[in-house]
């Protein structure tokens, strides 16, 4: 194997493997360094997303949703079934099969595109060199024309609730339960906590979500967050805001959690406790002291708008740099950097990156929230359309939620779209495309949408921006 490459990528998650493939497609001799090993002792590609994050969690979300549908809603469609039972080991095995298929697919794509996978822990040295320490402890140095750091992130641990991997687990451990816990505690009401809480709640666990903040989903539009909380509570999630966990101890196979809220100190007993308070960049032992790459106070690698670090020919993308920790954001940064290394002056539009919470219904957003527009003093118009007025949503017995669109009061340019409802992740992408092209709400309002479809809710929300919705009574607009 050569020790000289045009591009060396550290990390094979969505940011890393996409950057490596794109660089190779552009004719650059590319290697990708990944420290994970599979059961056979071979390099395990895909990073957190494919192995213990996005993909396995969505597999469990889908399985648990189908179970809940059969148990609670089939009868509404006139379908009679005996009481369904969930085979948890079979569900986990299905999840593992999907993960294996996708990670194996990346290996195939590497081979097809000529990317060299290298097992080991990568460390950036001075002069755009990469030190690799493999599983045997053997050290080698790769010379790189350019380095792309895509080391990803890891779960945040908190001292009051030390993870033991059995009773107190992080997001990875929550994907491997062998049975449904009777009582499940979740610390953190963010994306990960709500998704994992939903999985096990649908399967019969009594789920209590403990959130230190007083506000639910503060990064989302407030109206959408309020509606989401109402829906999730109706589904059985016990979401307690303003609760700060101070201690979690395991005793006799149970987890005793102590927390404080407005009423003082409280205690709860759980069978399992998931710590889901966020993720932090995986930047430890990643940079030599003379690498020339700087970290900020939170451990993120400092980069400019084009993901270039302060060291010549060294870039960083994905969870290890500023911005939301989203797989698709990292992937597109990887493409941008590969293109720029190849001499193509492309850039990335950070204003139109969608975010999604894969509960059911899904929650999705792009652009500014109403709170942000108010704080920035931007005059805006609002259009809201509820799914209960959607014929397709009613036919599917899936009519919770709404579409909310925000547009500039003067230019009518779309400034944001926020959705809680069926297929929100796919619906918001229509607005992402519109915003990328600078569309106005009127542009969407004049577009023909198929009937009956869920996407008509996006159309109606665009119409509602100027009080022209057809299938709801329009609110009078302020003059």
Wavefront OBJ file of the C-alpha trace (Angstrom):
o trace
v 0.000 0.000 0.000
v 1.254 3.464 -0.872
v 1.852 5.920 1.955
v 1.293 8.939 -0.299
v -2.150 10.180 -1.274
v -3.694 13.290 -2.779
v -6.376 13.200 -0.075
v -6.523 11.420 3.276
v -9.894 11.444 5.026
v -10.067 10.708 8.752
v -13.408 9.075 9.564
v -15.869 7.125 7.417
v -19.209 8.482 8.599
v -21.528 10.363 6.223
v -19.150 13.330 6.067
v -16.031 11.202 5.626
v -17.102 8.479 3.246
v -18.924 10.935 0.979
v -15.873 13.219 0.898
v -13.643 10.255 0.067
v -15.880 8.982 -2.723
v -16.287 12.449 -4.237
v -12.536 13.108 -4.103
v -11.856 9.799 -5.833
v -14.488 10.557 -8.482
v -12.644 13.800 -9.186
v -9.484 11.865 -9.954
v -7.705 12.291 -6.629
v -5.801 9.356 -5.108
v -7.767 9.009 -1.868
v -7.516 7.036 1.386
v -10.032 6.906 4.228
v -8.839 6.113 7.758
v -11.362 4.489 10.121
v -10.645 3.061 13.573
v -13.764 0.875 13.994
v -13.446 -2.874 13.519
v -16.166 -5.402 12.715
v -16.524 -8.866 14.252
v -14.076 -10.243 11.688
v -11.393 -7.744 12.642
v -11.814 -5.785 9.410
v -12.374 -2.056 9.039
v -15.999 -1.110 9.774
v -17.177 1.786 7.655
v -20.145 4.126 8.114
v -19.338 5.883 11.372
v -21.901 6.636 14.052
v -24.723 7.332 11.592
v -24.807 3.950 9.904
v -23.665 1.818 12.819
v -25.190 3.246 16.000
v -27.061 6.383 14.988
v -29.351 7.502 12.193
v -29.901 4.200 10.418
v -30.361 1.726 13.308
v -32.573 4.160 15.220
v -34.798 4.623 12.161
v -35.029 0.853 11.744
v -36.290 0.548 15.322
v -38.589 3.536 14.897
v -40.127 1.934 11.827
v -40.559 -1.476 13.478
v -42.081 0.000 16.617
v -44.418 2.211 14.585
v -45.724 -0.778 12.651
v -46.298 -2.626 15.929
v -48.191 0.326 17.410
v -50.271 0.642 14.236
v -51.249 -3.024 14.387
v -52.073 -2.826 18.090
v -53.905 0.483 18.178
v -55.135 1.446 14.731
v -55.729 -1.538 12.441
v -59.263 -1.909 13.791
v -60.059 1.626 12.630
v -59.379 0.414 9.082
v -61.607 -2.592 9.563
v -58.662 -4.957 9.930
v -59.093 -7.559 12.646
v -55.951 -9.106 14.103
v -55.178 -10.988 17.264
v -53.181 -9.117 19.893
v -49.762 -8.473 18.283
v -46.577 -9.456 20.075
v -43.181 -7.881 19.641
v -40.179 -10.163 19.282
v -37.502 -7.723 20.453
v -34.492 -9.911 19.482
v -35.974 -10.285 15.974
v -36.448 -6.517 15.748
v -32.830 -5.948 16.809
v -31.630 -8.591 14.330
v -33.487 -6.819 11.514
v -31.831 -3.564 12.530
v -28.394 -5.228 12.503
v -29.049 -6.728 9.071
v -29.889 -3.306 7.640
v -26.753 -1.818 9.200
v -24.617 -4.603 7.757
v -26.115 -4.162 4.312
v -25.432 -0.433 4.245
v -21.927 -0.545 5.736
v -21.058 -3.307 3.280
v -22.415 -1.075 0.556
v -19.920 1.641 1.459
v -17.088 -0.880 1.200
v -18.349 -1.728 -2.277
v -18.510 1.937 -3.246
v -14.961 2.461 -2.000
v -13.761 -0.411 -4.152
v -15.714 0.804 -7.187
v -14.405 4.359 -6.888
v -10.841 3.447 -5.950
v -10.841 4.700 -2.351
v -8.283 2.935 -0.128
v -9.737 2.061 3.302
v -7.187 2.011 6.124
v -7.957 0.687 9.590
v -6.608 2.713 12.447
v -6.893 5.836 14.564
v -5.884 8.884 12.598
v -3.945 11.851 13.982
v -3.083 14.995 12.056
v 0.603 15.915 12.120
v 2.366 19.039 10.897
v 2.704 19.409 7.150
v -0.624 17.712 6.295
v 0.613 14.288 7.352
v -1.544 11.677 9.096
v -0.302 9.250 11.715
v -2.266 5.994 11.778
v -2.252 3.607 14.734
v -3.953 0.314 13.838
v -5.646 -2.219 16.084
v -2.334 -4.002 16.649
v -0.692 -0.820 17.870
v 1.410 -0.492 14.730
v 2.089 3.111 13.700
v 2.522 4.416 10.177
v 2.540 7.879 8.623
v 0.647 8.865 5.483
v 1.741 11.812 3.400
v -1.241 13.718 2.117
v -1.584 16.500 -0.362
v -4.733 17.373 1.581
v -6.357 16.118 4.793
v -10.091 16.086 5.492
v -10.959 15.569 9.141
v -14.373 13.918 9.547
v -13.954 12.329 12.959
v -17.589 12.808 13.988
v -19.004 13.034 17.484
v -19.673 10.987 20.620
v -22.454 11.062 23.225
v -22.114 13.554 26.055
v -21.841 11.905 29.463
v -22.910 13.634 32.666
v -21.394 12.944 36.100
v -24.745 12.462 37.920
v -25.652 9.547 35.617
v -22.539 7.465 34.818
v -23.166 5.086 31.919
v -22.595 1.428 32.816
v -23.824 -0.015 29.514
v -26.465 -2.194 31.189
v -28.839 -0.206 33.372
v -27.709 3.317 32.501
v -26.983 3.579 28.786
v -26.250 6.156 26.133
v -27.895 6.266 22.708
v -25.819 3.304 21.525
v -26.905 1.092 24.401
v -30.546 2.067 23.878
v -30.402 0.398 20.470
v -29.515 -2.969 22.000
v -32.158 -3.668 24.659
v -33.106 -7.344 24.622
v -36.543 -6.714 26.116
v -38.925 -3.839 26.629
v -38.290 -2.139 29.986
v -41.413 -1.643 32.083
v -40.311 1.824 33.177
v -37.830 3.781 31.102
v -36.228 7.064 32.077
v -34.747 9.353 29.432
v -32.531 12.292 30.362
v -32.916 14.875 27.616
v -35.917 15.888 25.506
v -33.910 16.580 22.370
v -33.933 14.722 19.067
v -32.231 11.558 20.355
v -34.202 11.361 23.598
v -37.565 11.775 21.895
v -36.788 9.276 19.156
v -35.508 6.566 21.496
v -38.260 7.264 24.007
v -40.794 6.853 21.203
v -39.354 3.485 20.149
v -39.672 1.871 23.559
v -42.835 3.747 24.488
v -44.650 2.314 21.464
v -43.593 -1.171 22.531
v -45.167 -0.764 25.964
v -42.618 0.941 28.203
v -43.787 3.671 30.546
v -41.486 6.478 29.440
v -40.558 9.493 31.549
v -38.480 12.168 29.824
v -36.527 14.456 32.151
v -35.467 17.752 30.555
v -33.462 20.388 32.409
v -34.662 23.259 30.210
v -37.960 24.960 30.910
v -38.747 25.165 27.204
v -39.559 22.200 24.964
v -37.530 21.963 21.726
v -36.250 25.547 21.937
v -34.465 25.248 18.582
v -37.791 24.670 16.814
v -40.513 27.165 15.976
v -42.465 27.704 19.203
v -45.870 26.936 17.675
v -44.603 23.692 16.175
v -42.851 22.738 19.426
v -46.060 23.303 21.391
v -48.047 21.154 18.970
v -45.376 18.436 19.042
v -45.411 18.309 22.834
v -49.190 17.955 22.823
v -49.061 15.076 20.345
v -46.260 13.199 22.114
v -47.932 13.544 25.493
v -51.138 12.174 23.956
v -49.079 9.181 22.822
v -48.011 8.547 26.413
v -44.610 10.193 26.755
v -44.376 11.820 30.198
v -42.262 14.887 29.381
v -41.144 16.816 32.458
v -39.488 20.161 31.819
v -37.357 22.075 34.278
v -36.060 18.890 35.888
v -32.336 18.679 36.633
v -30.988 15.197 37.382
v -28.602 15.252 40.349
v -27.981 11.545 40.886
v -28.614 8.158 39.290
v -27.698 5.010 41.198
v -28.164 1.347 40.327
v -29.475 -0.867 43.113
v -30.873 -4.384 42.848
v -31.223 -4.136 39.065
v -33.118 -0.843 39.156
v -32.043 2.751 38.566
v -32.971 5.297 41.215
v -32.926 8.798 39.769
v -32.916 11.905 41.914
v -33.813 15.189 40.289
v -34.855 18.674 41.313
v -37.644 20.807 39.914
v -39.842 23.692 41.059
v -41.308 21.440 43.755
v -37.922 20.493 45.181
v -36.113 17.163 45.194
v -37.879 14.206 43.549
v -37.070 10.511 43.047
v -38.069 7.997 40.378
v -37.281 4.299 39.907
v -36.639 2.951 36.412
v -35.692 -0.382 34.869
v -33.450 1.408 32.369
v -32.152 4.946 32.038
v -31.064 6.514 28.747
v -28.687 9.470 28.885
v -29.444 11.545 25.778
v -28.220 15.043 26.569
v -26.477 15.654 23.271
v -23.226 14.920 21.484
v -19.783 16.493 21.439
v -17.073 16.548 18.757
v -14.654 13.624 18.708
v -11.528 15.764 18.808
v -9.417 14.172 21.552
v -6.076 12.722 20.436
v -6.909 13.832 16.910
v -4.387 16.633 16.494
v -0.644 16.778 17.148
v 0.418 19.874 19.067
v 2.178 21.224 15.990
v -0.556 20.339 13.499
v -1.566 23.977 13.135
v -5.240 23.114 13.619
v -7.111 24.988 16.351
v -10.010 23.964 18.593
v -12.557 26.272 20.162
v -13.541 26.146 23.836
v -16.098 23.390 23.171
v -13.706 21.135 21.286
v -14.903 21.971 17.771
v -12.276 22.403 15.073
v -12.088 25.994 13.904
v -12.839 26.353 10.177
v -13.828 29.108 7.767
v -16.947 29.185 5.584
v -15.352 26.626 3.268
v -14.338 24.207 6.042
v -10.645 25.067 5.781
v -8.704 24.975 9.055
v -5.850 27.335 9.916
v -3.353 24.715 8.725
v -2.635 24.737 4.976
v -4.320 21.893 3.059
v -6.177 20.642 6.150
v -9.984 20.739 6.209
v -12.625 19.585 8.693
v -16.269 18.694 8.077
v -19.336 17.274 9.802
v -19.958 16.972 13.521
v -16.424 18.002 14.436
v -17.005 21.589 13.175
v -19.484 24.395 13.923
v -23.141 24.134 13.015
v -25.840 21.524 13.594
v -24.764 17.900 13.969
v -26.639 16.569 10.956
v -25.457 13.773 8.683
v -26.623 15.546 5.530
v -24.884 18.769 6.537
v -21.607 16.837 6.955
v -22.050 15.003 3.660
v -22.521 18.203 1.701
v -19.527 19.785 3.438
v -17.523 16.750 2.374
v -18.584 17.236 -1.242
v -17.798 20.962 -1.095
v -14.288 20.352 0.264
v -13.510 17.622 -2.265
v -14.649 19.915 -5.078
v -12.529 22.794 -3.798
v -9.457 20.578 -3.468
v -10.014 19.608 -7.105
v -10.058 23.286 -8.074
v -13.809 23.800 -8.368
v -14.884 26.964 -6.454
v -18.152 25.647 -5.070
v -19.774 26.775 -1.837
v -22.553 25.576 0.432
v -25.779 27.344 1.381
v -26.021 26.941 5.146
v -29.333 28.831 5.250
v -31.336 25.976 3.764
v -30.227 22.922 5.747
v -33.294 20.973 6.904
v -33.540 19.342 10.324
v -35.779 16.421 11.258
v -36.987 14.602 14.357
v -38.185 11.119 13.409
v -40.915 10.717 15.977
v -44.383 9.984 14.664
v -45.548 12.302 13.429
v -42.237 13.621 12.193
v -41.032 17.147 12.935
v -39.082 18.979 10.230
v -37.869 22.503 9.646
v -35.833 24.702 7.348
v -34.914 28.358 7.597
v -35.875 30.888 10.242
v -38.330 30.360 13.090
v -40.913 32.960 14.013
v -38.944 33.749 17.184
v -35.780 34.396 15.153
v -37.570 36.708 12.747
v -39.015 38.702 15.627
v -35.657 38.989 17.374
v -34.000 40.117 14.131
v -36.702 42.691 13.468
v -37.719 41.156 10.140
v -41.296 41.824 9.028
v -42.925 38.578 7.963
v -46.156 36.856 6.963
v -47.391 33.499 8.227
v -49.416 30.735 6.619
v -50.570 27.674 8.576
v -52.443 24.629 7.315
v -53.507 21.760 9.613
v -53.317 18.159 8.409
v -56.807 17.565 9.769
v -57.986 19.485 6.680
v -55.975 17.230 4.342
v -58.022 14.572 2.593
v -54.962 12.336 2.133
v -54.005 12.607 5.809
v -57.542 11.799 6.937
v -57.724 8.817 4.563
v -54.505 7.519 6.113
v -55.783 8.137 9.661
v -52.697 10.305 10.186
v -53.914 13.861 10.560
v -52.090 15.265 13.605
v -49.983 18.368 13.078
v -49.623 21.265 10.669
v -47.478 23.025 8.071
v -46.317 26.549 8.905
v -44.724 28.793 6.312
v -42.996 32.126 6.905
v -42.375 34.679 4.181
v -40.900 38.170 3.990
v -43.683 40.747 4.389
v -42.399 42.891 1.536
v -40.735 40.552 -0.961
v -42.794 37.396 -0.201
v -39.571 35.360 -0.300
v -39.873 32.185 1.788
v -37.900 32.569 5.009
v -38.760 29.299 6.739
v -41.045 26.308 6.871
v -41.874 24.229 9.931
v -43.866 21.014 9.922
v -45.127 18.501 12.431
v -47.096 15.806 10.713
v -46.993 12.725 8.471
v -43.966 12.536 6.162
v -42.725 15.919 7.397
v -39.134 14.987 6.511
v -40.050 14.552 2.856
v -42.499 17.451 2.683
v -40.028 20.005 4.019
v -37.590 19.053 1.275
v -39.976 20.584 -1.272
v -39.582 23.899 0.523
v -35.801 23.433 0.807
v -35.630 23.248 -2.984
v -37.882 26.282 -3.320
v -35.750 28.295 -0.895
v -32.531 27.264 -2.658
v -33.916 28.940 -5.781
v -35.115 32.008 -3.871
v -38.797 31.244 -4.356
v -41.636 33.284 -2.956
v -44.662 31.884 -1.172
v -46.630 32.871 -4.271
v -44.366 30.664 -6.401
v -45.448 27.638 -4.364
v -49.044 28.861 -4.270
v -49.104 28.959 -8.101
v -47.541 25.498 -8.416
v -49.863 22.586 -9.225
v -49.729 19.859 -6.545
v -51.125 16.382 -7.096
v -54.395 15.419 -5.386
v -54.888 13.795 -2.995
v -51.399 14.097 -1.503
v -49.880 15.158 1.784
v -47.854 17.739 -0.127
v -51.036 19.699 -0.723
v -50.637 20.860 2.875
v -47.452 22.673 1.798
v -49.404 24.232 -1.087
v -52.191 25.363 1.202
v -49.760 26.822 3.757
v -48.183 28.844 0.933
v -51.635 30.042 -0.121
v -52.465 30.890 3.505
v -49.475 33.262 3.698
v -51.600 35.834 1.831
v -54.954 34.627 3.117
v -55.801 32.605 -0.002
v -56.016 29.048 1.354
v -58.850 27.050 -0.177
v -59.483 24.235 2.277
v -59.505 26.200 5.546
v -61.072 29.451 6.634
v -58.442 32.166 6.207
v -57.576 34.391 9.110
v -57.839 38.080 8.436
v -54.410 39.562 7.806
v -53.228 42.564 9.792
v -52.974 45.749 7.797
l 1 2 3 4 5 6 7 8 9 10 11 12 13 14 15 16 17 18 19 20 21 22 23 24 25 26 27 28 29 30 31 32 33 34 35 36 37 38 39 40 41 42 43 44 45 46 47 48 49 50 51 52 53 54 55 56 57 58 59 60 61 62 63 64 65 66 67 68 69 70 71 72 73 74 75 76 77 78 79 80 81 82 83 84 85 86 87 88 89 90 91 92 93 94 95 96 97 98 99 100 101 102 103 104 105 106 107 108 109 110 111 112 113 114 115 116 117 118 119 120 121 122 123 124 125 126 127 128 129 130 131 132 133 134 135 136 137 138 139 140 141 142 143 144 145 146 147 148 149 150 151 152 153 154 155 156 157 158 159 160 161 162 163 164 165 166 167 168 169 170 171 172 173 174 175 176 177 178 179 180 181 182 183 184 185 186 187 188 189 190 191 192 193 194 195 196 197 198 199 200 201 202 203 204 205 206 207 208 209 210 211 212 213 214 215 216 217 218 219 220 221 222 223 224 225 226 227 228 229 230 231 232 233 234 235 236 237 238 239 240 241 242 243 244 245 246 247 248 249 250 251 252 253 254 255 256 257 258 259 260 261 262 263 264 265 266 267 268 269 270 271 272 273 274 275 276 277 278 279 280 281 282 283 284 285 286 287 288 289 290 291 292 293 294 295 296 297 298 299 300 301 302 303 304 305 306 307 308 309 310 311 312 313 314 315 316 317 318 319 320 321 322 323 324 325 326 327 328 329 330 331 332 333 334 335 336 337 338 339 340 341 342 343 344 345 346 347 348 349 350 351 352 353 354 355 356 357 358 359 360 361 362 363 364 365 366 367 368 369 370 371 372 373 374 375 376 377 378 379 380 381 382 383 384 385 386 387 388 389 390 391 392 393 394 395 396 397 398 399 400 401 402 403 404 405 406 407 408 409 410 411 412 413 414 415 416 417 418 419 420 421 422 423 424 425 426 427 428 429 430 431 432 433 434 435 436 437 438 439 440 441 442 443 444 445 446 447 448 449 450 451 452 453 454 455 456 457 458 459 460 461 462 463 464 465 466 467 468 469 470 471 472 473 474 475 476 477 478 479
